[in-house]
Amino acid sequence: MLEGNMELQIPTGDFAGYIFDCDGTLIDSMPVHYKAWDAAMRQRGLKGPLSEDLFYSLGGVPTLKVAELIAKHYGLQIDPLDVFHLKENMFVEMLPQVQLINPVVEFARRVSKTHPTSVASGGPRVVVNQSLKLAGIADLFKAVVTADDVVHGKPAPDMFLLAAKLMGVPPEKCLVFEDAVPGFQAAHAAGMQVVHVPSRVTKAA
């Protein structure tokens, strides 16, 4: 597990809404995403294991774009949409392996009783919703924003701005929880403060 003695550095401020990334922030799903990508890319021509450093460097990037970038890195000719669906189907099958990142989830449980909370994830809606449902935390969030809802994913600010709008909270009054550099950049571009959730993604970046 990631968390060990994880301590979240919560900035002081009068925050009116809270936005959480999903993978690597609320749930410890990144190792399972890696397994699914590795299996999917091998089925589509990858010789040998997928580089973990490459995979973790793409944390927060929308799934379809990840397929394109991995294929480009290895010089593979693929149909990105085909690999996208193959990988997501494999991930859904592996979802029962995923565990909660408890310090973040406990914070979300606490603030959701008094403030609007939302999820902003680079994954496709059906997978994000399924992840939250299986983890037993779907009911904590007023809104869920995914790659399906915006033209530009992280590091563009669009996901976080939409989440703020759906919560009815000004962007500057939102606090974001993220584990990956594209997410940090997106939050800053949206004018929001960020809590860094320690993970393999953060260390690799």
C-alpha positions in Angstrom: 0.0 0.0 0.0 1.0 3.6 -0.6 -0.1 5.2 2.5 2.1 3.9 5.3 2.4 7.0 7.6 1.0 9.3 4.9 0.4 12.8 6.2 -1.6 15.2 4.1 -0.4 18.8 4.1 -3.7 20.7 4.1 -3.3 24.4 3.5 -5.1 26.9 5.7 -7.8 28.7 3.9 -11.5 29.3 3.7 -12.3 26.6 1.2 -15.9 26.2 0.0 -15.5 23.0 -2.1 -13.2 20.1 -2.5 -12.2 18.3 -5.7 -10.5 14.9 -5.7 -8.6 13.1 -8.4 -9.6 9.4 -8.4 -6.7 7.1 -9.4 -3.8 7.3 -7.1 -5.6 9.8 -4.9 -8.8 8.3 -3.6 -8.0 4.7 -4.6 -4.7 2.9 -4.9 -5.5 1.9 -8.5 -2.3 2.9 -10.3 -0.6 -0.6 -9.9 -3.8 -2.2 -11.3 -3.9 0.3 -14.2 -0.3 -0.6 -14.9 -1.1 -4.3 -15.1 -4.0 -3.6 -17.5 -1.9 -1.4 -19.8 1.0 -4.0 -19.8 -1.4 -6.8 -20.7 -3.2 -4.7 -23.4 -0.1 -3.5 -25.0 1.5 -7.0 -25.1 -1.7 -8.2 -26.9 -1.1 -5.4 -29.4 2.5 -6.1 -30.2 4.6 -4.9 -27.3 7.6 -7.2 -26.7 8.6 -7.5 -23.1 7.2 -5.5 -20.1 5.8 -2.0 -20.3 8.2 0.5 -18.7 6.8 1.4 -15.2 8.6 4.7 -15.3 6.9 5.6 -18.7 3.5 4.5 -17.4 3.8 6.5 -14.1 5.1 9.6 -16.0 1.7 9.7 -17.8 -0.3 9.9 -14.5 -3.4 12.0 -15.0 -3.2 12.0 -18.8 -6.6 10.9 -20.4 -6.6 7.2 -21.3 -6.9 7.6 -25.1 -3.9 9.9 -25.1 -1.9 7.4 -23.0 -2.5 4.7 -25.6 -1.1 7.0 -28.3 1.9 8.0 -26.2 2.9 4.5 -25.3 2.5 3.3 -28.9 4.7 6.2 -30.1 7.3 5.5 -27.4 7.7 1.8 -28.6 7.1 2.5 -32.3 3.9 0.4 -32.3 1.2 0.7 -35.0 -2.1 0.5 -33.1 -5.7 1.7 -33.2 -5.7 3.9 -30.0 -9.5 3.4 -29.6 -9.1 -0.4 -29.8 -6.3 -0.4 -27.2 -8.4 2.0 -25.0 -11.3 -0.4 -24.9 -9.1 -3.4 -24.4 -7.3 -1.8 -21.5 -10.4 -0.5 -19.8 -12.1 -3.8 -20.0 -9.1 -5.5 -18.4 -9.0 -2.8 -15.7 -12.7 -3.3 -14.8 -12.0 -7.0 -14.4 -9.2 -6.2 -12.1 -11.1 -3.6 -10.1 -11.7 -5.8 -7.0 -7.9 -5.7 -6.4 -8.0 -2.0 -5.8 -7.9 -0.6 -2.2 -8.8 2.8 -0.8 -6.2 5.4 0.1 -7.6 5.8 3.6 -6.2 9.2 4.7 -7.7 10.9 1.6 -11.0 9.0 1.8 -11.4 9.8 5.5 -10.9 13.5 4.7 -13.4 13.3 1.9 -16.0 11.6 4.2 -15.5 14.4 6.8 -15.8 17.4 4.5 -18.6 15.9 2.4 -20.9 16.3 5.4 -20.5 20.1 5.4 -19.2 21.1 1.9 -19.8 20.2 -1.7 -17.2 17.6 -3.0 -16.5 16.3 -6.5 -14.2 14.0 -8.5 -12.2 15.1 -11.5 -10.5 12.2 -13.2 -8.8 11.6 -16.6 -10.5 8.2 -16.9 -13.6 7.5 -18.9 -16.9 8.0 -17.1 -18.1 4.4 -17.0 -14.8 3.3 -15.4 -14.6 6.1 -13.0 -18.2 5.6 -11.8 -17.5 1.9 -11.5 -14.3 2.5 -9.5 -16.1 4.8 -7.1 -19.1 2.5 -6.7 -17.0 -0.6 -6.1 -14.9 1.3 -3.6 -18.1 2.3 -1.7 -17.5 6.0 -1.9 -19.7 7.1 -4.9 -22.2 8.7 -2.6 -19.7 11.2 -1.2 -19.5 13.3 -4.3 -22.0 15.9 -5.6 -20.4 15.7 -9.1 -18.0 13.5 -11.1 -16.1 15.0 -14.0 -14.3 12.7 -16.4 -12.4 12.8 -19.7 -15.7 12.3 -21.4 -16.9 15.7 -20.2 -14.2 18.1 -21.5 -12.3 18.6 -24.7 -9.0 19.2 -23.0 -7.8 16.9 -20.2 -5.2 17.6 -17.5 -2.9 19.6 -17.5 -5.5 22.0 -19.0 -7.7 23.4 -16.2 -11.0 22.4 -17.8 -11.9 19.4 -15.6 -11.4 21.4 -12.4 -13.2 24.4 -13.6 -16.2 22.3 -14.6 -16.2 20.5 -11.2 -16.2 23.9 -9.5 -19.1 25.0 -11.7 -21.1 21.8 -10.9 -20.5 22.3 -7.2 -21.5 26.0 -7.4 -18.2 27.1 -5.9 -15.8 29.8 -7.3 -12.5 28.2 -8.5 -10.4 30.1 -6.1 -12.4 28.7 -3.2 -11.7 25.1 -4.2 -9.0 22.8 -2.8 -7.8 20.0 -5.1 -6.3 16.6 -4.0 -3.9 15.2 -6.6 -1.1 12.7 -7.0 0.3 13.5 -10.5 2.1 16.4 -12.1 -0.5 17.0 -14.9 -3.1 17.3 -12.1 -1.0 19.8 -10.1 -0.6 21.9 -13.3 -4.3 21.7 -14.1 -5.3 22.9 -10.6 -2.8 25.8 -10.6 -4.1 26.8 -14.1 -7.6 26.8 -12.6 -6.5 29.1 -9.8 -6.9 26.4 -7.1 -4.6 25.3 -4.3 -3.5 21.7 -4.3 -2.8 19.0 -1.7 -0.1 16.6 -3.0 -1.1 13.0 -2.3 2.3 11.1 -2.1 2.5 8.3 -4.6 4.8 6.5 -7.1 3.6 9.1 -9.6 4.8 12.0 -7.6 8.2 10.4 -7.0 8.7 9.6 -10.7 7.8 13.1 -11.8 
